[in-house]
Amino acid sequence: MNGAMHIAVVIPAFRVSRHILGVISGIGPEISSVYVVDDACPEGSGKLVREQCSDPRVTVLFHEANSGVGGATISGYRRAIREGADIVVKLDGDGQMEPAYIPMLITPIVNGLADYTKGNRFYYLEGVQQMPLARLLGNAALSFIAKFSTGYWDIFDPTNGFTAVHAKVLERLPLDKIDRRYFFESDMLFRLNTIRAVVMDVPLSARYADEVSNLKIFRSIPEFTRKHVRNSLKRIFYNYYLRDFSVMSLELLLGCLALFMGVSFGSIAWMKSVRTGIVATSGTVMLAALPTLAGIQLILSFLAADSGNVPKVPLHKRL
């Protein structure tokens, strides 16, 4: 399927000694290189692979200190690029992701339809039913927030770590700036949007057995929300005020201004009414309501236009 393309797989390894050998054994012949990155794993996952895995495609990289799933993945990315990979797949070592799905994951990139693909565990009802309730609710909440912060309104399941990326696109990402911890996948999407890369969901099922996830969804929501807000502001500034200024830019600017004025005036009038006991006049209510409603309408118009501004032409083809 991939012809002469060099497909590499990066496996960040931390507390996955029970599953890592099985994951590697499931990787098909379409893969040219496998990079296992031992992220200072206390279980010695990298040493286990080096001693017990005879697959000649496998290279084990070691971190002296733990750098997080993002840091481990980026180390693998750099090595894969240096050794001439055309497409780089990220595959977790905990056994949740089926290596047999790799051809499905990379096909849109091979066919020139996307720059970056990711799994979507929510597409098939059977997969959703198998997902633990805490993960289901947490991922759904984070997915909704991520749509706005990344600008990819047509994707879901942003924390899914089963991904593939074209090396030409990877080379243009500021790898040193991408989050090193569990926000890595979401931050990657934000960075991809800033270079106008095409991202595509690939419906894939996940397996849930005895593996232990190091990501605690509900504990992560406050941190993830803060980082999503930061990325949202950056994305809007980059795309609509620094690189371009359009009707959408005016809609957002005027909408926020009108909403602020309406809410501020209404709040002041309401507090005055409470303090004096005098009911606000209909004119006062209208002066608060009109800019508030106009602001909401302008912001909704901006969101509608922004949702249609998802990149459509793959970056690696333009390059």
C-alpha positions in Angstrom: 0.0 0.0 0.0 2.7 2.4 0.9 5.1 1.5 -1.9 8.6 2.9 -1.3 7.5 5.1 1.6 9.3 4.9 4.9 6.7 4.4 7.6 8.0 4.7 11.2 6.3 4.0 14.5 7.1 5.8 17.7 6.1 4.1 21.0 6.5 6.2 24.2 7.1 3.7 27.0 6.3 4.3 30.6 4.9 1.6 32.9 4.0 -0.6 30.0 6.2 -3.6 30.6 3.2 -6.0 30.6 2.0 -4.9 27.2 5.0 -3.5 25.2 6.2 -6.8 23.6 2.7 -7.7 22.5 2.2 -4.3 20.9 5.5 -4.6 19.0 4.7 -8.1 17.8 1.4 -6.8 16.3 3.1 -4.2 14.1 2.8 -5.3 10.4 5.3 -5.5 7.6 4.3 -2.1 6.2 6.3 -0.5 8.9 10.0 0.2 8.2 11.2 1.4 11.7 10.0 1.2 15.2 11.3 3.6 17.9 10.6 2.6 21.5 11.3 5.6 23.8 11.9 4.5 27.4 10.9 7.7 29.3 12.8 6.8 32.5 10.4 3.9 33.0 10.6 2.5 36.5 9.7 -0.9 35.2 12.5 -0.9 32.7 10.3 -1.2 29.6 13.1 -0.2 27.3 15.5 -2.7 28.7 12.9 -5.4 28.4 12.4 -4.7 24.7 16.2 -4.6 24.1 16.7 -8.0 25.8 13.6 -9.9 24.6 12.6 -8.3 21.2 14.4 -9.7 18.2 12.6 -7.5 15.6 15.4 -5.8 13.6 13.2 -2.8 12.9 13.2 -1.9 16.6 15.4 0.8 18.1 15.2 1.6 21.8 15.9 5.2 23.0 16.4 6.0 26.6 15.6 9.2 28.6 17.6 9.8 31.8 14.7 11.7 33.3 11.0 11.4 32.7 9.8 14.0 30.2 6.2 13.0 29.7 4.4 11.3 26.9 4.9 14.3 24.7 8.6 14.6 25.4 9.1 10.9 24.6 7.1 11.1 21.4 9.0 14.2 20.2 12.3 12.3 20.8 11.0 9.5 18.6 9.8 12.1 16.0 13.2 13.7 15.8 14.9 10.3 15.3 12.4 9.2 12.7 12.9 12.4 10.7 16.7 12.1 11.0 16.5 8.6 9.6 14.4 9.5 6.6 10.8 8.6 7.6 8.0 9.8 5.3 5.2 9.2 7.8 5.5 8.8 11.5 2.9 6.9 13.6 2.5 7.4 17.3 1.3 4.2 19.1 1.0 3.9 22.8 2.6 0.9 24.5 -0.3 0.0 26.8 -2.1 -2.2 24.4 -5.2 -0.1 24.0 -4.5 0.6 20.4 -4.5 -2.2 17.8 -1.4 -2.1 15.6 -3.3 -3.8 12.9 -5.2 -0.5 12.4 -2.0 1.3 11.3 -2.7 0.9 7.5 -6.2 2.5 8.0 -4.6 5.3 9.9 -1.9 6.2 7.4 -4.0 5.7 4.2 -5.4 9.3 4.1 -1.9 10.6 4.3 -0.5 8.2 1.7 -3.3 9.1 -0.6 -2.7 12.9 -0.2 -5.9 13.6 1.6 -4.5 14.6 5.0 -1.3 15.8 6.7 -2.2 14.3 10.1 -4.6 11.6 11.1 -5.9 10.5 14.5 -8.1 7.8 15.9 -11.7 8.5 16.9 -13.0 6.1 19.6 -16.4 7.6 19.6 -17.4 6.8 16.0 -18.6 3.2 16.6 -21.3 2.6 19.2 -19.7 -0.7 20.3 -16.4 1.1 21.2 -18.3 3.8 23.2 -20.1 1.1 25.2 -16.8 -0.5 26.1 -15.3 2.8 27.3 -15.3 3.4 31.1 -17.9 6.1 32.0 -15.4 8.5 33.5 -13.3 8.4 30.3 -16.4 8.8 28.2 -17.7 11.9 30.0 -14.3 13.5 30.4 -13.3 12.9 26.8 -16.6 14.3 25.6 -16.1 17.5 27.6 -12.5 17.9 26.5 -13.4 17.3 22.8 -16.0 20.1 22.8 -13.5 22.6 24.3 -10.8 21.4 21.9 -12.9 22.1 18.8 -12.7 25.8 19.6 -9.1 26.0 20.8 -7.6 24.0 17.9 -9.9 25.3 15.1 -10.6 21.8 13.9 -14.4 21.7 14.3 -14.8 18.5 12.3 -12.8 16.2 14.6 -13.5 14.6 18.0 -11.6 12.7 20.7 -8.6 15.1 20.8 -6.8 13.2 23.5 -6.6 10.1 21.3 -2.9 9.1 21.1 -3.1 6.9 18.0 -1.9 9.4 15.4 0.1 9.6 12.1 1.7 12.6 10.6 3.6 13.4 7.4 7.3 14.1 8.0 7.3 17.3 5.9 4.6 18.7 8.1 6.3 17.5 11.3 9.5 19.3 10.2 7.6 22.6 10.2 6.2 22.3 13.6 7.9 24.1 16.6 8.6 20.8 18.4 10.4 22.6 21.2 7.2 24.5 22.1 4.7 21.6 22.1 3.4 20.5 25.5 5.4 17.6 26.9 2.8 16.1 29.2 -0.7 14.8 28.7 -1.8 17.9 26.8 0.5 16.9 24.0 -2.1 15.6 21.5 -4.3 18.7 21.9 -1.4 21.0 21.7 -0.3 19.2 18.5 -3.7 20.0 16.9 -3.3 23.7 17.9 0.2 23.8 16.3 -1.0 22.0 13.2 -3.8 24.6 12.7 -1.3 27.5 12.9 0.5 26.0 9.8 -2.9 25.2 8.1 -2.4 21.4 8.1 -5.3 19.1 7.2 -6.3 16.9 10.1 -8.6 13.9 9.6 -10.4 11.6 12.0 -10.1 7.8 11.4 -12.8 5.7 13.2 -10.9 3.1 15.2 -11.9 1.0 18.2 -9.9 0.9 21.4 -9.4 -2.0 23.7 -9.9 -1.7 27.5 -8.6 -4.5 29.6 -6.2 -4.5 32.6 -4.1 -1.5 31.4 -3.7 1.4 33.8 -4.1 4.9 32.3 -1.7 7.5 33.7 -4.0 10.3 32.6 -6.7 11.1 35.2 -9.4 12.7 33.0 -11.4 14.6 35.6 -8.3 15.8 37.4 -6.9 17.0 34.1 -10.0 19.0 33.1 -9.1 22.3 35.0 -5.5 22.2 33.6 -6.6 21.3 30.1 -9.3 24.0 30.2 -6.7 26.6 31.1 -4.4 25.5 28.3 -7.3 25.4 25.8 -8.2 29.0 26.7 -4.6 30.0 26.1 -4.4 28.3 22.8 -7.8 29.7 21.7 -6.6 33.2 22.3 -3.4 32.5 20.4 -5.2 30.9 17.5 -7.7 33.7 17.1 -5.0 36.3 17.3 -2.7 34.5 14.8 -5.4 33.7 12.2 -7.7 36.7 12.4 -5.6 39.7 13.5 -1.9 39.0 12.8 -2.0 37.1 9.5 -5.3 38.4 8.2 -8.0 40.9 9.0 -11.5 40.3 7.6 -15.2 40.6 8.2 -14.8 37.7 10.7 -12.3 39.8 12.6 -14.7 42.7 12.8 -17.6 40.4 13.9 -15.6 39.1 16.8 -14.2 42.4 17.9 -17.6 44.2 17.7 -19.4 41.3 19.2 -17.2 41.2 22.2 -17.3 44.9 22.6 -21.2 45.0 22.4 -21.6 42.1 24.7 -19.2 43.7 27.3 -21.1 47.0 27.1 -24.5 45.4 27.4 -23.6 43.2 30.3 -21.7 46.0 32.1 -24.6 48.5 31.7 -27.1 45.9 32.7 -25.1 44.9 35.8 -24.7 48.5 36.9 -28.4 49.2 36.4 -29.4 46.1 38.2 -27.2 46.8 41.2 -28.6 50.4 41.3 -32.1 49.0 41.2 -31.4 46.6 44.1 -29.7 49.3 46.2 -32.5 52.0 45.7 -35.5 49.7 45.4 -36.5 51.5 42.2 -37.5 49.3 39.3 -35.5 49.9 36.2 -37.4 51.5 33.3 -38.1 49.6 30.1 -35.7 52.0 28.3 -32.9 51.0 30.7 -33.7 47.3 30.1 -33.6 47.8 26.3 -30.3 49.7 26.6 -28.8 46.7 28.3 -30.5 44.0 26.2 -29.9 45.3 22.7 -26.1 45.4 22.8 -26.0 42.1 24.7 -28.2 40.4 22.0 -26.3 42.0 19.2 -23.0 41.0 20.7 -24.1 37.4 21.1 -25.4 37.3 17.5 -22.1 38.7 16.1 -20.0 36.2 18.1 -22.2 33.3 16.9 -21.8 34.5 13.4 -18.0 34.5 13.9 -18.1 30.9 15.3 -20.2 29.8 12.3 -17.6 31.2 9.9 -14.7 29.9 12.0 -16.2 26.4 11.9 -16.1 26.6 8.1 -12.5 27.8 8.0 -11.0 24.4 8.6 -7.9 23.7 6.4 -8.9 21.7 3.3 -5.8 21.4 1.1 -3.0 19.2 2.6 0.1 21.1 3.5 2.6 18.4 2.4 1.1 18.5 -1.1 1.6 22.3 -1.3 5.1 21.9 -0.1 
